[in-house]
Amino acid sequence: MEIKASQVKELRDMTGVAMMECKKALVECEGDIEKALDLLRSNSALKAEKKAARVAADGVLRIFVGESHATLIEINSETDFAAKDANFLKFADDVHQYISENKVSNINEITESEIEDKRKALVQTIGENIQLRRLETVEYSADMNASSYLHSDSKLGSVVVITGGDESLAKDIAMHVAAFSPLCLSADDIDPDVLEREKAIYMVQAEESGKPKEIMEKMIDGKVKRFLSEVSLLSQNFVKDPEVSIQGLLDANNAKIESYSRLKVGEGIEVETKSFADEVAEQLK
């Protein structure tokens, strides 16, 4: 049966799937566009499942800041090339639209929505594993100021909520949070496991110095205090004015940080590095 170019184009416009895939589906369904559409949807789910095990460590962030809550979400692709694809960016915008219209506190709430069908279709269109990896939502009241920062490449972002000050101050601190990646708000909030790991490292370093025990204890104590100062948001030097600490900036504006959140695309994902020869060999297989 002859398949017309207009049929292929119509199916392509409906699905966003490659022209050859559309033509194959139409041939298999004897020109019936509805059946071909169902076939492509079925194939997209299968292809998405097959690609799900592949590492997706690139991508973009999307951030929504509303009147009572803000949401950050990480949308992953396998490569930066795919992350710049128009279809991928359209999908990211659809996700942004969804979180702006729905208060979402768990990533599963999105993966069980109509967004999941769009994700599977996108996997088929661009041929990479696409995942919604992480989502963080912070809530606040009407008397608080919330703002966000999203880096120019959309791979690093943060949200900060403050009382006092204004939205401009919240945005400046959000920029700082994105740049300095604090582990905690203050030294009292540090994860005990993180602190113990650092202390263990400093202890080994002190023992290797061969100094007396009382000196070693002072060395360890000094390094712990310096570490806590570097990773605690309130004690960090403000990114736009290193002469002022974040606590000093807050005091000058009669403000207080209520909460903050930060995401960086691919953070914590182990990516296997391959040589060009290995990649070629894998493609040949």
C-alpha positions as CSV (number, residue, x, y, z in Angstrom):
1,M,0.0,0.0,0.0
2,E,1.3,3.5,-0.9
3,I,1.8,5.8,2.0
4,K,1.4,9.5,1.1
5,A,3.9,12.1,2.4
6,S,0.9,14.1,3.8
7,Q,0.0,11.1,6.0
8,V,3.6,10.8,7.3
9,K,3.7,14.5,8.0
10,E,0.3,14.4,9.8
11,L,1.5,11.6,12.1
12,R,4.8,13.3,12.6
13,D,3.0,16.5,13.7
14,M,0.8,14.5,16.1
15,T,3.6,12.6,17.8
16,G,6.9,14.3,17.2
17,V,8.4,11.0,16.2
18,A,11.0,10.7,13.4
19,M,9.6,10.6,9.8
20,M,10.9,7.1,9.1
21,E,9.3,5.7,12.3
22,C,6.0,7.3,11.3
23,K,6.2,5.8,7.8
24,K,7.0,2.3,9.2
25,A,4.0,2.6,11.6
26,L,1.7,3.6,8.8
27,V,2.9,0.8,6.5
28,E,2.3,-1.7,9.3
29,C,-1.1,-0.3,10.0
30,E,-2.0,-0.1,6.3
31,G,-2.4,3.7,6.3
32,D,-4.7,3.9,9.3
33,I,-3.4,7.0,11.2
34,E,-5.3,6.1,14.5
35,K,-3.8,2.6,14.6
36,A,-0.4,3.9,13.7
37,L,-0.7,6.5,16.5
38,D,-1.5,3.7,19.0
39,L,1.4,1.6,17.7
40,L,3.9,4.5,18.1
41,R,2.6,5.2,21.6
42,S,3.1,1.5,22.5
43,N,6.6,1.5,21.0
44,S,7.5,4.7,22.9
45,A,6.7,2.9,26.2
46,L,8.8,-0.1,25.2
47,K,11.7,2.1,24.1
48,A,11.5,4.2,27.2
49,E,11.6,1.0,29.3
50,K,14.7,-0.3,27.4
51,K,16.6,3.0,27.8
52,A,15.7,3.4,31.5
53,A,18.8,1.7,32.7
54,R,21.1,4.0,30.8
55,V,22.7,6.8,32.9
56,A,21.1,10.2,32.5
57,A,23.4,12.7,34.2
58,D,22.8,15.8,32.0
59,G,19.7,17.9,31.5
60,V,18.2,21.0,33.0
61,L,16.4,22.4,36.1
62,R,13.1,24.1,36.2
63,I,11.9,26.3,39.1
64,F,8.5,27.7,40.0
65,V,8.0,30.2,42.8
66,G,4.4,30.8,43.8
67,E,2.5,32.6,46.6
68,S,2.8,29.8,49.1
69,H,5.4,27.3,47.8
70,A,8.3,26.9,45.5
71,T,9.4,23.8,43.5
72,L,12.7,22.8,41.9
73,I,12.8,19.8,39.6
74,E,15.7,18.1,37.8
75,I,14.9,16.8,34.3
76,N,17.7,14.5,33.0
77,S,19.0,13.5,29.6
78,E,22.0,11.4,28.8
79,T,23.9,14.1,26.9
80,D,24.2,17.9,26.8
81,F,23.3,17.7,23.1
82,A,19.9,16.2,23.9
83,A,19.4,18.7,26.8
84,K,19.6,21.5,24.2
85,D,17.2,19.8,21.8
86,A,14.0,21.8,21.1
87,N,11.8,18.8,21.9
88,F,13.6,18.2,25.2
89,L,13.2,21.9,26.1
90,K,9.5,21.8,25.2
91,F,9.1,18.9,27.5
92,A,10.9,20.8,30.3
93,D,8.6,23.7,29.7
94,D,5.6,21.3,30.0
95,V,7.0,20.0,33.3
96,H,7.4,23.6,34.5
97,Q,3.8,24.3,33.5
98,Y,2.7,21.3,35.5
99,I,4.5,22.2,38.7
100,S,3.2,25.8,38.4
101,E,-0.4,24.5,38.2
102,N,-0.1,21.7,40.7
103,K,1.5,21.7,44.2
104,V,3.8,18.7,44.0
105,S,5.8,17.3,47.0
106,N,6.8,14.0,45.6
107,I,8.3,13.1,42.2
108,N,5.9,10.2,41.8
109,E,3.0,12.6,41.6
110,I,4.4,13.8,38.3
111,T,5.5,10.4,36.9
112,E,1.9,9.2,37.5
113,S,0.5,12.1,35.6
114,E,0.1,12.9,31.8
115,I,3.7,14.1,31.9
116,E,4.8,10.4,31.9
117,D,3.2,9.8,28.5
118,K,5.1,12.9,27.1
119,R,8.3,11.6,28.6
120,K,8.0,8.2,26.9
121,A,7.2,9.9,23.6
122,L,10.3,12.1,24.0
123,V,12.5,9.0,24.6
124,Q,11.3,7.7,21.3
125,T,11.8,11.0,19.5
126,I,15.4,11.8,20.6
127,G,16.6,8.3,21.4
128,E,17.9,9.0,24.9
129,N,16.9,8.0,28.4
130,I,14.9,11.0,29.8
131,Q,14.1,11.0,33.5
132,L,12.5,13.2,36.1
133,R,15.1,12.6,38.8
134,R,14.6,14.9,41.8
135,L,12.0,17.4,43.1
136,E,12.1,19.6,46.1
137,T,9.2,21.8,47.3
138,V,9.5,24.4,50.1
139,E,6.4,26.0,51.7
140,Y,6.1,29.5,53.2
141,S,3.5,31.9,54.5
142,A,2.3,35.2,53.0
143,D,4.5,37.3,55.3
144,M,7.7,35.7,54.0
145,N,9.8,36.6,50.9
146,A,10.8,33.8,48.5
147,S,13.0,34.0,45.5
148,S,15.1,31.7,43.2
149,Y,18.2,31.7,41.2
150,L,18.7,29.7,38.0
151,H,22.1,29.8,36.3
152,S,22.3,30.7,32.7
153,D,22.8,27.1,31.6
154,S,19.8,25.9,33.7
155,K,21.9,23.3,35.4
156,L,22.2,24.9,38.8
157,G,19.5,26.5,40.8
158,S,18.2,27.3,44.3
159,V,15.3,28.7,46.3
160,V,15.6,30.8,49.5
161,V,12.8,31.8,51.9
162,I,13.4,34.7,54.4
163,T,11.4,36.7,56.9
164,G,12.2,40.4,56.9
165,G,14.3,42.0,54.1
166,D,12.7,41.8,50.6
167,E,12.6,39.6,47.5
168,S,15.8,41.2,46.2
169,L,17.7,40.1,49.3
170,A,16.2,36.6,49.0
171,K,17.4,36.4,45.4
172,D,20.9,37.5,46.3
173,I,21.1,34.8,48.9
174,A,19.7,32.3,46.5
175,M,22.5,33.2,44.1
176,H,25.0,32.7,46.9
177,V,23.5,29.3,47.9
178,A,23.8,28.1,44.3
179,A,27.4,29.2,44.1
180,F,28.7,28.1,47.5
181,S,26.6,24.9,48.0
182,P,26.3,25.1,51.9
183,L,25.7,21.8,53.6
184,C,23.7,23.3,56.4
185,L,22.2,26.6,57.7
186,S,24.4,26.8,60.8
187,A,27.1,24.7,62.4
188,D,24.4,23.2,64.8
189,D,22.5,21.8,61.8
190,I,25.4,19.8,60.2
191,D,24.7,16.1,59.6
192,P,26.5,14.2,62.4
193,D,27.7,11.5,59.9
194,V,29.3,14.1,57.7
195,L,31.0,15.7,60.7
196,E,32.3,12.4,61.9
197,R,33.8,11.6,58.5
198,E,35.6,14.9,58.5
199,K,36.9,14.4,62.0
200,A,38.2,10.9,61.1
201,I,40.2,12.4,58.2
202,Y,41.6,15.2,60.4
203,M,42.6,12.6,63.0
204,V,44.6,10.6,60.5
205,Q,46.3,13.8,59.3
206,A,47.1,14.8,62.9
207,E,48.5,11.3,63.7
208,E,50.7,11.5,60.7
209,S,52.2,14.8,61.9
210,G,53.8,13.0,64.8
211,K,53.1,15.9,67.2
212,P,52.1,15.5,70.9
213,K,48.5,14.5,71.7
214,E,47.5,17.8,73.0
215,I,48.8,19.6,69.9
216,M,47.0,17.0,67.7
217,E,43.7,17.7,69.5
218,K,44.1,21.5,68.9
219,M,44.9,20.8,65.2
220,I,41.7,18.6,64.8
221,D,39.6,21.2,66.7
222,G,40.9,24.0,64.5
223,K,40.2,22.1,61.3
224,V,36.7,21.1,62.4
225,K,35.9,24.8,63.2
226,R,37.2,25.9,59.8
227,F,35.2,23.2,58.0
228,L,32.0,24.1,59.8
229,S,32.6,27.8,58.9
230,E,33.1,26.9,55.3
231,V,30.0,24.7,54.9
232,S,27.5,26.6,57.1
233,L,25.5,29.1,55.1
234,L,25.3,31.8,57.9
235,S,29.0,31.9,58.4
236,Q,30.0,31.9,54.7
237,N,31.3,35.1,53.1
238,F,28.6,36.6,50.8
239,V,29.3,35.9,47.1
240,K,28.7,39.5,46.1
241,D,30.7,41.1,49.0
242,P,33.3,38.7,50.6
243,E,33.8,41.3,53.3
244,V,30.4,40.5,54.7
245,S,29.1,37.1,56.0
246,I,25.6,35.9,55.2
247,Q,24.7,36.4,58.9
248,G,26.0,40.0,58.7
249,L,24.0,40.6,55.6
250,L,20.9,39.3,57.3
251,D,21.5,41.4,60.4
252,A,21.9,44.5,58.3
253,N,18.5,43.9,56.7
254,N,16.8,42.7,59.8
255,A,16.1,39.4,58.1
256,K,16.3,35.7,58.8
257,I,16.6,32.6,56.6
258,E,13.6,30.3,57.0
259,S,14.6,27.6,54.5
260,Y,16.6,27.0,51.3
261,S,17.0,24.4,48.7
262,R,19.6,23.8,46.0
263,L,19.9,21.4,43.0
264,K,22.6,20.8,40.5
265,V,22.0,18.6,37.4
266,G,23.7,15.3,37.6
267,E,25.0,15.8,41.2
268,G,25.7,12.5,42.9
269,I,25.4,10.4,39.6
270,E,28.5,8.3,38.8
271,V,29.2,8.6,35.0
272,E,31.2,5.9,33.4
273,T,33.9,7.4,31.1
274,K,34.6,5.6,27.8
275,S,37.3,6.1,25.3
276,F,36.3,7.0,21.7
277,A,37.4,3.6,20.5
278,D,35.1,1.9,23.1
279,E,32.2,4.0,22.1
280,V,32.7,3.1,18.4
281,A,33.0,-0.6,19.3
282,E,29.8,-0.4,21.3
283,Q,27.9,1.2,18.4
284,L,29.2,-1.4,16.0
285,K,27.7,-4.1,18.2
